[in-house]
Amino acid sequence: MKYFKGALSVLKNKYFLAAAFFLVWMAFFDPKDWGLLLEKRAKLKDLEKSEKHLNIQIADTRAELNMLKTNAQTIEKYARENYYMKKDNEDLFIVNPEKK
């Protein structure tokens, strides 16, 4: 009974009630509640991961472009691999490996 009376006095405390109301309001009813913050944090991590991937892809493309600008053999290799071009006296065989 003694503990019940002590807990009841804490629940009647206006500062405790104000703090509890504030926490409930901020957690569930505020436009920027905790759930929204967690969603935005997860989206930010996904966007940062995507940014890293795209930066790597941009660096690879720039290196390939530099090679295409400076080396004629690279231009020929690129045309053969990507556009299936060939010389006049050649036959072209395309082999697609089976995917499991």
C-alpha positions as CSV (number, residue, x, y, z in Angstrom):
1,M,0.0,0.0,0.0
2,K,2.9,2.3,0.8
3,Y,4.3,1.9,-2.8
4,F,0.9,2.5,-4.3
5,K,0.5,5.7,-2.4
6,G,4.0,6.8,-3.5
7,A,3.3,6.0,-7.2
8,L,0.0,7.9,-6.9
9,S,1.7,11.0,-5.7
10,V,4.1,10.8,-8.6
11,L,1.3,10.6,-11.0
12,K,-0.4,13.7,-9.5
13,N,2.8,15.7,-10.0
14,K,2.2,18.4,-12.6
15,Y,5.8,18.3,-13.9
16,F,5.6,14.5,-14.4
17,L,2.2,14.9,-16.2
18,A,3.6,17.7,-18.4
19,A,6.7,15.7,-19.3
20,A,4.6,12.6,-20.0
21,F,2.2,14.6,-22.2
22,F,5.2,16.1,-24.0
23,L,6.8,12.8,-24.7
24,V,3.6,11.2,-26.0
25,W,2.9,14.3,-28.2
26,M,6.4,14.2,-29.7
27,A,6.3,10.5,-30.2
28,F,3.0,10.1,-31.9
29,F,1.2,13.4,-32.8
30,D,3.9,15.8,-33.9
31,P,4.4,16.3,-37.7
32,K,8.0,15.3,-37.2
33,D,7.5,12.3,-35.0
34,W,10.0,9.6,-34.3
35,G,8.7,7.2,-36.9
36,L,9.1,9.8,-39.6
37,L,12.6,10.5,-38.5
38,L,13.5,6.8,-38.6
39,E,12.1,6.5,-42.2
40,K,14.1,9.5,-43.3
41,R,17.2,8.1,-41.8
42,A,16.8,4.8,-43.6
43,K,16.1,6.7,-46.9
44,L,19.2,8.8,-46.3
45,K,21.3,5.6,-45.9
46,D,19.9,4.2,-49.2
47,L,20.6,7.4,-51.0
48,E,24.2,7.6,-49.7
49,K,24.7,4.0,-50.9
50,S,23.3,4.9,-54.3
51,E,25.5,7.9,-54.4
52,K,28.6,5.8,-53.8
53,H,27.6,3.4,-56.5
54,L,27.0,6.2,-59.0
55,N,30.3,7.9,-58.2
56,I,32.1,4.6,-58.9
57,Q,30.2,4.2,-62.1
58,I,31.0,7.8,-63.2
59,A,34.7,7.3,-62.5
60,D,34.7,4.1,-64.6
61,T,32.9,5.9,-67.4
62,R,35.3,8.8,-67.3
63,A,38.3,6.4,-67.5
64,E,36.7,4.6,-70.4
65,L,36.1,7.9,-72.2
66,N,39.6,9.0,-71.7
67,M,40.9,5.7,-73.2
68,L,38.5,6.1,-76.1
69,K,39.8,9.6,-76.8
70,T,43.5,8.6,-76.7
71,N,43.8,5.1,-78.0
72,A,42.6,3.8,-81.4
73,Q,42.8,0.2,-80.4
74,T,40.4,0.9,-77.5
75,I,37.9,2.5,-80.0
76,E,38.0,-0.7,-82.1
77,K,37.6,-3.0,-79.1
78,Y,34.7,-0.9,-77.8
79,A,32.9,-1.0,-81.2
80,R,33.4,-4.7,-81.5
81,E,32.2,-5.5,-78.0
82,N,29.3,-3.1,-77.7
83,Y,28.0,-2.6,-81.2
84,Y,29.1,-6.0,-82.7
85,M,31.0,-4.3,-85.6
86,K,33.4,-6.3,-87.7
87,K,35.9,-5.9,-90.5
88,D,34.9,-6.7,-94.1
89,N,36.8,-10.0,-94.2
90,E,35.7,-11.3,-90.9
91,D,32.8,-13.5,-89.6
92,L,31.2,-12.6,-86.3
93,F,30.0,-15.3,-84.0
94,I,28.1,-14.3,-80.8
95,V,28.0,-16.8,-78.0
96,N,25.8,-16.2,-75.1
97,P,26.7,-18.2,-72.0
98,E,23.9,-20.0,-70.2
99,K,22.7,-18.3,-67.0
100,K,21.8,-20.5,-64.0
